[in-house]
Amino acid sequence: MASADDLKRAAARRAATLVTGDTVVGLGTGSTVRPLLEAIAERVATGDLAGLAAVPTSEDTSARCRALGIPLTTLEEHPRLALCIDGADEIGPGLALIKGLGGALLREKIVATAAARYVIIADDSKRVRRLGLRAPLPVEVVPFGWSSHEAFFRRLGAEPILRRAPSGEPYRTDSGNYIVDCRFGRGISDPAALARALDPRAGVVEHGLFLRMAHQAIVAGPRGVKVLTR
């Protein structure tokens, strides 16, 4: 039986075939993206992707791209991307997503919004019938007054927990913010309504609901790789 790493690698390698030379692509963050970077780097090394440049969604991905020899650029230089490929923590009906367990949700959403085509890669354990059944919803907040959001999150039906680093200090994103992981015991019944409630909240920088954004999901399972479309 294929391991989770084998399945992630299979999805990543399929997605790598979507990347072409002379384009600018967004590259996501996380364990499923790492084999994608390796597959892209192999093609860069052979000259198959001449003219490729990538916009990374995190400092981690940026460092990995540099180590692998993948050319980097920025959204300031290229505000419109041909393609963005990223992982997901949950994939629900209609390719609704929860993202952000890797801590890069803000930059991931910015880069995904800039892309003409947004493709998700995952193993089939990430598919759920309702968002929030397995993964908490990460909500990025500014450190100032962060605890003032806890009662608000509870009114929305969540159990909020401040994410912490191994040191015990509050975890900080690449942008210096905190993340509150909001767990919904029975899942999220109406993701769109929840997103509308979170969006205008002062001090909430971003949330991990990526709704009506993904165009495709490349999902690897024991029976092979499937391509899901919205």
VENJO-V371529 format. One record per residue. N is the residue number from 1. RES is the residue in one letter. PSI is psi in degrees with one decimal (none if undefined). NEAR is the number of other C-alpha atoms within 12 Angstrom. Layout:
# VENJO-V371529
<<N	RES	PSI	NEAR> <N	RES	PSI	NEAR>>
This chain:
# VENJO-V371529
<<1	M	135.8	10> <2	A	140.0	16> <3	S	168.8	15> <4	A	-38.5	21> <5	D	-38.9	23> <6	D	-41.6	24> <7	L	-41.5	31> <8	K	-40.6	37> <9	R	-38.7	33> <10	A	-44.9	34> <11	A	-41.6	41> <12	A	-41.6	40> <13	R	-34.7	32> <14	R	-44.1	30> <15	A	-32.9	39> <16	A	-25.4	37> <17	T	-15.4	22> <18	L	-18.1	28> <19	V	132.4	36> <20	T	163.4	23> <21	G	165.2	25> <22	D	34.4	18> <23	T	165.4	26> <24	V	125.6	36> <25	V	152.7	44> <26	G	138.3	50> <27	L	125.9	56> <28	G	-160.7	47> <29	T	144.5	43> <30	G	179.7	36> <31	S	-28.3	30> <32	T	-26.9	40> <33	V	-26.5	42> <34	R	-47.1	35> <35	P	-26.1	36> <36	L	-45.6	42> <37	L	-40.1	42> <38	E	-41.5	28> <39	A	-40.2	31> <40	I	-42.1	39> <41	A	-37.1	30> <42	E	-41.1	21> <43	R	-33.9	26> <44	V	-43.2	27> <45	A	-30.8	17> <46	T	-5.3	14> <47	G	5.9	17> <48	D	-20.1	19> <49	L	44.6	28> <50	A	135.9	20> <51	G	1.8	20> <52	L	141.3	30> <53	A	148.2	35> <54	A	143.9	45> <55	V	113.2	43> <56	P	150.9	40> <57	T	2.2	43> <58	S	164.2	33> <59	E	-33.7	24> <60	D	-48.8	25> <61	T	-38.0	36> <62	S	-46.6	29> <63	A	-40.2	20> <64	R	-39.9	30> <65	C	-43.8	35> <66	R	-43.1	21> <67	A	-31.9	15> <68	L	-8.1	23> <69	G	22.6	25> <70	I	121.4	37> <71	P	139.8	33> <72	L	155.2	29> <73	T	-169.4	26> <74	T	163.7	25> <75	L	-25.4	24> <76	E	-38.1	12> <77	E	-33.0	13> <78	H	83.6	20> <79	P	-11.6	22> <80	R	125.0	25> <81	L	148.0	33> <82	A	-34.8	30> <83	L	145.1	37> <84	C	132.3	45> <85	I	130.6	54> <86	D	167.9	56> <87	G	-175.0	50> <88	A	151.9	49> <89	D	-30.8	41> <90	E	144.3	41> <91	I	114.6	43> <92	G	-171.6	37> <93	P	141.9	24> <94	G	19.6	25> <95	L	29.2	38> <96	A	140.7	37> <97	L	150.9	49> <98	I	129.5	48> <99	K	162.8	45> <100	G	-0.7	40> <101	L	-22.7	34> <102	G	-3.7	38> <103	G	6.5	42> <104	A	21.3	42> <105	L	-37.3	42> <106	L	-53.2	37> <107	R	-34.6	37> <108	E	-41.7	43> <109	K	-36.9	40> <110	I	-47.8	32> <111	V	-41.2	39> <112	A	-39.3	41> <113	T	-28.3	30> <114	A	-7.2	29> <115	A	140.5	31> <116	A	-26.9	22> <117	R	128.8	29> <118	Y	116.7	40> <119	V	132.4	44> <120	I	140.9	54> <121	I	140.1	52> <122	A	163.3	47> <123	D	162.5	38> <124	D	-5.7	36> <125	S	-15.6	24> <126	K	-7.8	36> <127	R	133.6	33> <128	V	155.7	25> <129	R	-18.8	21> <130	R	130.7	26> <131	L	144.9	38> <132	G	-0.4	37> <133	L	-31.5	25> <134	R	-46.9	25> <135	A	145.5	33> <136	P	162.0	35> <137	L	114.0	47> <138	P	135.0	45> <139	V	120.0	44> <140	E	128.1	46> <141	V	153.3	39> <142	V	147.0	27> <143	P	-34.7	24> <144	F	120.6	15> <145	G	27.2	14> <146	W	-36.1	28> <147	S	-15.7	22> <148	S	-14.2	19> <149	H	-16.3	33> <150	E	-46.4	25> <151	A	-36.8	16> <152	F	-46.1	23> <153	F	-37.9	32> <154	R	-37.3	20> <155	R	-24.0	16> <156	L	-1.5	27> <157	G	10.2	23> <158	A	157.6	29> <159	E	104.2	25> <160	P	139.1	29> <161	I	124.7	27> <162	L	126.9	30> <163	R	138.4	32> <164	R	149.8	18> <165	A	165.5	14> <166	P	-26.6	9> <167	S	-14.2	9> <168	G	-13.7	10> <169	E	157.1	12> <170	P	134.7	24> <171	Y	138.5	29> <172	R	136.8	25> <173	T	176.1	34> <174	D	-22.6	22> <175	S	3.4	22> <176	G	11.4	18> <177	N	169.7	30> <178	Y	163.0	38> <179	I	129.3	44> <180	V	119.1	42> <181	D	118.1	35> <182	C	114.3	40> <183	R	132.8	28> <184	F	112.6	29> <185	G	-36.8	21> <186	R	16.9	18> <187	G	179.2	27> <188	I	111.6	32> <189	S	-33.0	21> <190	D	85.5	22> <191	P	-38.3	30> <192	A	-41.4	21> <193	A	-38.7	14> <194	L	-43.4	31> <195	A	-41.3	29> <196	R	-32.7	16> <197	A	-35.3	21> <198	L	-35.6	29> <199	D	-45.8	20> <200	P	0.1	13> <201	R	120.2	22> <202	A	129.3	18> <203	G	-19.4	26> <204	V	116.0	32> <205	V	-45.0	31> <206	E	163.1	37> <207	H	165.0	43> <208	G	15.0	45> <209	L	113.7	44> <210	F	96.6	40> <211	L	134.8	31> <212	R	39.8	26> <213	M	-45.0	33> <214	A	135.4	38> <215	H	-34.5	29> <216	Q	156.1	31> <217	A	125.8	40> <218	I	110.4	42> <219	V	125.0	40> <220	A	133.3	34> <221	G	-178.3	27> <222	P	-25.2	19> <223	R	9.0	13> <224	G	-168.3	20> <225	V	128.9	25> <226	K	148.1	23> <227	V	113.5	24> <228	L	142.1	25> <229	T	152.1	22> <230	R	none	22>>
